[in-house]
Amino acid sequence: MYLEFYRLKDHPFSLTPDPDYLCLTAQHREALSGLVYCTRTRLGLTVLLGEAGTGKTTVLRTFTGLFEGKNLVLARCTNPTMNREEFYDLLLTELGVECASSLKSRQLRALEEALIRYRGEGRSAVLIVDEAQKLPLDLLEEIRLLLNLETPREKLLQIVMAGQPELGAVLSRPELRQLKQRVSAICRLAPLAVEELGEYLQHRLGKAGLPEQKLFSDDIIVLIYRYTQGIPRVVNSLCEAALQTGFALQSPLITPSIVHEAARDLELSDADKTPAQEEPVPDDNPKVIQMAVSPEAKLIHVLPKNDVNGQADTRVPFESYVSRQRSLGFFGQLLDRWK
């Protein structure tokens, strides 16, 4: 509805995990690099951790997209509440393994033979388990046993487990110490810092057909951060609502009052306000920004760098943004050469 008004070709803040809209911040590039490296070097088990809405599924889809046409045999498990029989049925079906028997011993034998054949053909077999923090203990044990399918030099099945931070706590349980010992790398995604949020908005609007991002000023970016704490899924919801509200008001720019109204509609709270305070008042010159510097770190207060007009400058140098986005092409070229 608002696309023509804001000169957009696509919806920039869709909630679907579209790899085309992945903004490669430094942490996203690091996580993607870890997944690619561990898979291509056949290290076995890789874990991707991040709060809900931080972009794990988008990174996973980008990761698998990089392997398209590069001899990848992929199995996806997006429903971790299956029982053991359903899990093996899904695994064999996704990996193209034929086995008429329902006996686990014969299924494992057929799976191992198929994995050895794929290895001889130069193909990588990968199992991706999303929402892995919900896996029951019996399936976690099955995943551990699958990692025993190996040659003297490498694992035959690469496994990526993605989940919320609770997955880290689950893997630290004493009864799962053998599984945790098999983790080759832990990749992490944290909420966006306020500087990354500006880069994120610029990237998504550019992909949607607006190369020069002028809808959201630096002050508005700070305000969006206060309501969303840098969680991309919440950012998308708030910005989508703000664009709809802006269109309804025929406003060429997104203003503080528009953001406040959109946040009220979504029942979002301003992190800089206490419940006892009255209706938020637009802040034309914010002095304090909250930034999340790591998954474990508490939010700390820092003063933003000001430009010559005294306005907060949260923009990321365009050169660093472009170089990071080009990393996707670099990964693709690397996989072409990496046998």
C-alpha positions in Angstrom: 0.0 0.0 0.0 2.8 2.4 0.9 5.3 1.2 -1.7 4.5 3.8 -4.4 4.3 6.6 -1.9 7.8 6.0 -0.5 9.2 5.0 -4.0 9.8 1.4 -2.9 9.8 -1.7 -5.2 9.4 -4.3 -2.4 8.4 -4.5 1.2 11.7 -3.8 3.1 10.6 -5.1 6.5 9.0 -8.4 5.8 9.2 -10.9 8.7 10.2 -13.8 6.4 13.9 -14.8 6.6 14.8 -13.8 3.1 18.6 -14.3 2.5 18.5 -11.4 -0.1 17.9 -9.0 2.8 20.7 -10.3 5.1 22.7 -7.3 6.3 26.2 -8.6 6.9 27.2 -6.8 10.1 30.5 -7.8 11.5 28.8 -10.4 13.8 26.7 -11.9 11.0 29.8 -12.2 8.8 31.6 -13.9 11.6 28.8 -16.4 12.3 28.4 -17.2 8.6 32.2 -17.6 8.2 32.2 -20.1 11.1 29.4 -22.2 9.6 31.0 -22.3 6.2 34.5 -23.2 7.6 33.3 -25.9 9.9 31.1 -27.5 7.2 33.8 -27.5 4.5 36.5 -28.8 6.8 34.1 -31.5 8.1 34.5 -30.8 11.8 31.2 -32.4 12.8 29.0 -30.3 15.1 28.6 -26.5 14.9 26.2 -24.5 17.2 24.6 -21.2 16.3 23.2 -19.3 19.3 21.1 -16.1 19.4 18.1 -14.6 21.1 14.7 -15.0 19.3 14.5 -12.6 16.4 18.2 -12.0 15.9 18.4 -13.6 12.5 19.5 -17.2 13.0 17.1 -18.6 10.4 18.1 -15.9 7.8 21.8 -16.8 8.4 21.1 -20.5 8.0 19.2 -19.9 4.7 22.1 -17.7 3.5 24.5 -20.4 4.5 22.7 -23.2 2.6 22.2 -20.8 -0.4 26.0 -20.5 -0.7 26.2 -24.2 -1.2 23.6 -24.4 -4.0 25.1 -26.1 -7.0 28.2 -27.1 -4.9 27.5 -30.7 -4.2 25.5 -30.3 -0.9 23.1 -32.9 0.4 20.9 -31.1 2.9 18.5 -32.3 5.6 16.5 -29.7 7.6 14.8 -30.3 10.9 12.6 -27.4 11.9 10.3 -29.3 14.3 12.4 -30.5 17.2 9.4 -32.1 19.1 9.5 -35.2 16.9 10.0 -38.7 18.4 13.0 -40.9 17.5 11.3 -42.8 14.8 10.0 -39.6 13.1 13.5 -38.0 13.4 15.1 -40.9 11.5 12.3 -41.0 8.9 12.9 -37.3 8.2 16.7 -37.7 8.2 16.7 -40.5 5.7 14.1 -38.9 3.5 15.8 -35.5 3.4 19.2 -37.1 2.6 17.8 -39.4 -0.1 18.6 -42.6 1.7 16.5 -45.6 0.8 15.7 -48.1 3.5 12.6 -50.3 3.6 13.2 -51.4 7.2 11.9 -49.7 10.3 14.7 -51.1 12.4 17.1 -48.5 13.6 20.2 -50.7 13.1 19.4 -51.1 9.4 18.5 -47.5 8.9 21.9 -46.5 10.4 23.7 -49.0 8.1 21.9 -47.6 5.1 22.7 -44.0 6.2 26.4 -44.8 6.7 26.6 -46.4 3.3 25.0 -43.4 1.6 27.2 -41.0 3.5 30.3 -42.9 2.4 29.1 -42.8 -1.2 28.4 -39.1 -1.0 31.9 -38.5 0.3 33.4 -40.5 -2.6 31.5 -38.3 -5.0 32.8 -35.1 -3.3 29.4 -34.2 -1.8 28.9 -32.8 1.7 26.0 -34.1 3.8 24.6 -31.6 6.3 21.9 -31.8 8.9 20.5 -28.4 10.1 18.4 -28.5 13.3 16.6 -25.3 14.0 15.0 -24.4 17.4 17.4 -26.9 18.9 16.8 -25.7 22.5 13.6 -27.6 22.4 15.1 -31.0 21.5 14.3 -33.7 24.0 17.3 -35.5 25.6 16.7 -38.7 23.6 17.1 -36.8 20.3 20.2 -35.0 21.6 21.7 -38.4 22.3 20.8 -39.6 18.8 22.6 -36.5 17.3 25.7 -37.4 19.4 25.6 -41.0 18.1 25.3 -39.7 14.5 28.6 -37.9 15.0 30.2 -41.3 15.3 29.7 -41.8 11.6 33.2 -40.9 10.5 36.3 -42.0 8.6 39.7 -42.0 10.4 40.1 -38.3 9.2 36.7 -36.6 9.2 33.0 -36.7 10.0 30.7 -38.1 7.4 27.7 -36.0 8.5 28.0 -32.3 9.3 25.5 -31.1 11.9 24.4 -27.5 12.6 22.3 -26.9 15.7 20.7 -23.5 15.9 18.8 -22.2 19.0 18.2 -19.6 21.6 20.7 -19.1 24.5 18.9 -21.8 26.5 20.6 -24.3 24.1 23.9 -23.4 25.6 22.6 -24.1 29.0 21.2 -27.5 27.8 24.5 -28.5 26.4 26.2 -27.7 29.7 24.2 -30.3 31.5 26.4 -33.0 33.0 24.6 -35.8 31.2 25.3 -34.1 27.8 29.0 -33.5 28.4 29.9 -36.1 25.7 27.8 -34.1 23.1 29.3 -30.8 24.2 32.8 -32.2 23.8 32.0 -32.8 20.1 31.1 -29.1 19.4 33.7 -27.8 17.0 32.6 -24.1 17.2 29.9 -21.9 18.7 28.7 -19.0 16.6 26.7 -16.3 18.2 24.3 -13.6 17.1 23.5 -10.7 19.5 20.9 -7.9 19.1 22.1 -5.1 16.8 24.0 -2.2 18.4 22.7 1.2 17.5 25.3 1.8 14.9 24.5 -1.6 13.3 20.8 -0.7 13.3 21.4 2.3 11.1 23.3 0.1 8.7 20.5 -2.5 8.9 17.8 0.0 7.9 20.0 1.4 5.1 20.6 -2.1 3.7 16.9 -3.2 3.7 15.6 0.0 2.2 18.3 -0.1 -0.4 17.4 -3.7 -1.3 13.7 -2.6 -1.6 14.6 0.1 -4.1 15.5 3.2 -2.0 19.3 3.5 -2.3 19.6 6.7 -0.3 18.0 6.2 3.0 16.4 9.4 4.2 13.1 8.1 5.7 14.8 7.5 9.1 16.9 10.2 10.6 19.6 9.5 13.1 17.3 10.6 15.9 14.6 8.2 14.7 17.1 5.4 14.5 17.9 6.0 18.2 14.2 6.0 19.0 13.6 2.7 17.1 16.5 1.2 19.0 15.0 2.3 22.3 11.7 0.4 21.5 13.3 -2.7 19.9 16.7 -3.0 21.7 18.2 -3.9 18.4 16.3 -7.2 17.8 15.9 -7.4 14.0 12.5 -9.1 14.0 11.0 -6.4 16.4 12.8 -3.7 14.3 11.0 -5.1 11.2 7.6 -5.1 12.9 8.0 -1.5 14.2 9.4 -0.1 10.9 6.6 -1.8 8.9 4.0 -0.3 11.2 5.7 3.1 11.0 5.7 3.1 7.2 2.0 2.2 7.2 1.2 5.0 9.7 3.4 7.4 7.7 1.5 6.6 4.6 -1.9 7.0 6.3 -0.7 10.5 7.4 0.9 11.2 4.0 4.2 12.0 5.8 7.2 11.9 3.5 9.5 11.2 6.5 9.1 9.0 9.6 8.7 11.3 12.6 9.0 10.6 16.4 5.2 10.8 16.7 4.8 8.2 14.0 7.2 5.8 15.7 5.5 6.3 19.1 2.1 5.6 17.5 3.4 2.5 15.8 5.0 1.3 19.0 1.8 1.8 20.9 -0.1 -0.3 18.3 2.5 -3.1 18.8 2.5 -2.7 22.6 6.3 -2.0 22.6 7.9 -0.3 25.6 10.4 2.5 25.4 13.5 1.1 27.2 14.4 4.7 28.4 11.1 5.1 30.1 9.7 3.7 33.4 6.1 2.4 33.6 5.3 5.4 35.9 6.2 8.0 33.2 3.7 9.7 31.0 3.3 9.4 27.3 6.7 9.5 25.6 7.7 12.9 24.2 9.9 13.1 21.1 13.5 13.8 22.0 15.1 16.1 19.4 18.6 15.7 20.8 19.1 12.4 22.6 22.0 12.3 24.9 22.1 8.6 25.9 22.1 5.5 23.7 22.0 2.0 25.0 24.2 -0.5 23.2 24.4 -4.3 23.5 28.1 -5.0 23.1 28.0 -8.8 23.5 25.4 -11.6 24.2 26.6 -11.7 27.9 27.2 -8.1 28.5 24.7 -5.8 30.3 23.4 -2.8 28.5 25.8 0.1 29.0 25.3 3.8 28.4 27.6 5.7 26.0 27.5 9.1 24.5 27.1 9.2 20.8 29.5 11.0 18.5 28.1 14.3 17.4 28.4 15.9 14.0 29.0 19.6 13.4 25.3 20.4 14.0 25.4 18.7 17.4 23.2 15.8 16.2 23.9 12.2 17.1 25.8 10.5 14.3 25.0 6.7 14.3 26.0 6.1 10.7 28.4 3.4 9.8 31.1 4.4 7.1 29.7 3.3 3.8 33.0 1.7 2.8 32.9 -0.8 5.6 29.2 -1.6 4.9 29.9 -2.3 1.2 33.0 -4.4 1.9 31.1 -6.6 4.3 28.2 -7.1 1.9 30.7 -8.2 -0.8 31.8 -11.0 1.6 28.8 -13.0 0.3 30.4 -13.0 -3.1 33.7 -13.9 -1.5 32.2 -16.9 0.3 30.7 -18.1 -3.0 34.1 -17.8 -4.8 35.8 -19.6 -1.9 33.3 -22.5 -2.1 33.9 -22.8 -5.8 37.6 -23.4 -5.1 37.3 -25.4 -1.9 37.0 -29.1 -2.6 
